[in-house]
Amino acid sequence: MNFAKFAAGSITMIIAVWLGLWLMKMLWGLAVFMIGLIKLALLIAVIGFVIYLLYWLFKSANKKGAEGA
């Protein structure tokens, strides 16, 4: 009887620990995914800003070139 209680308790503990670890892994995966999304959004924003800056510089240089000619 005592052994059965011990076995049930240890099985319950193993399942609880396994579920806890699985949940932590899932949360960690979600956190990594969110960080990846934020990095991607920042990268897109930086690329867009650089393209806009280059376009603006090119436009202003074109205007100056046209005025000079």
C-alpha positions as CSV (number, residue, x, y, z in Angstrom):
1,M,0.0,0.0,0.0
2,N,2.8,2.4,0.9
3,F,4.7,1.5,-2.3
4,A,1.6,2.2,-4.4
5,K,1.2,5.7,-2.8
6,F,4.9,6.3,-3.4
7,A,4.7,5.2,-7.0
8,A,1.5,7.3,-7.6
9,G,3.2,10.3,-6.0
10,S,6.4,10.0,-8.1
11,I,4.4,9.5,-11.3
12,T,2.4,12.6,-10.5
13,M,5.6,14.5,-9.8
14,I,7.2,13.3,-13.0
15,I,4.1,14.4,-15.0
16,A,3.9,17.7,-13.2
17,V,7.6,18.4,-13.9
18,W,7.3,17.3,-17.5
19,L,4.2,19.6,-18.0
20,G,6.0,22.5,-16.3
21,L,9.1,22.0,-18.5
22,W,6.9,21.7,-21.6
23,L,5.0,24.9,-20.7
24,M,8.3,26.8,-20.1
25,K,9.6,25.5,-23.5
26,M,6.4,26.8,-25.1
27,L,6.6,30.2,-23.4
28,W,10.3,30.4,-24.3
29,G,9.5,29.6,-27.9
30,L,6.8,32.2,-27.9
31,A,9.2,34.8,-26.5
32,V,11.8,34.0,-29.1
33,F,9.2,34.2,-31.8
34,M,8.1,37.6,-30.5
35,I,11.7,38.9,-30.3
36,G,12.1,37.6,-33.9
37,L,9.0,39.5,-35.0
38,I,10.2,42.7,-33.3
39,K,13.6,42.4,-34.9
40,L,12.0,41.8,-38.3
41,A,9.8,44.8,-37.9
42,L,12.8,47.0,-36.9
43,L,14.7,45.7,-39.9
44,I,11.8,46.5,-42.2
45,A,11.5,50.0,-40.7
46,V,15.2,50.7,-41.0
47,I,15.2,49.5,-44.6
48,G,12.1,51.6,-45.4
49,F,13.7,54.7,-43.8
50,V,17.0,54.2,-45.7
51,I,15.1,53.8,-49.0
52,Y,13.0,56.9,-48.3
53,L,16.2,58.8,-47.3
54,L,17.9,57.8,-50.6
55,Y,14.8,58.6,-52.6
56,W,14.6,62.1,-50.9
57,L,18.3,62.7,-51.5
58,F,18.0,61.6,-55.1
59,K,15.0,63.8,-55.7
60,S,16.6,66.9,-54.2
61,A,19.8,66.2,-56.1
62,N,17.8,65.9,-59.3
63,K,16.0,69.2,-58.6
64,K,19.4,70.9,-58.0
65,G,20.7,69.4,-61.2
66,A,17.7,70.6,-63.2
67,E,18.0,74.1,-61.7
68,G,21.7,74.1,-62.5
69,A,21.0,73.2,-66.1
